[in-house]
Amino acid sequence: MVGRVLSTDCIDRYRRMTPAERLRETVDLLAFADAALDALPARERERRLAIFREQHRRSNEALLRGLGLR
């Protein structure tokens, strides 16, 4: 079994958040990730984005196959 990504305490904290608080948390995390990506050298950034795009493409293909559309 794969380990938990979030602790039980963290999950409980998220459950107690209002929708606005969860949205703020999401926006903050996206800004952090964007800044971290921008801090990388261009070549490394493109390498990581290419991996992400390929994973996304494969995920979409699997979904379409599962739905019987491919």
Buried (B, 14 or more C-beta within 10 A) or exposed (E): EEEEEEEEEEEEEEEEEEEEEEEEEEEEEEEEEEEEEEEEEEEEBEEEEEEEEEEEEEEEEEEEEEEEEE
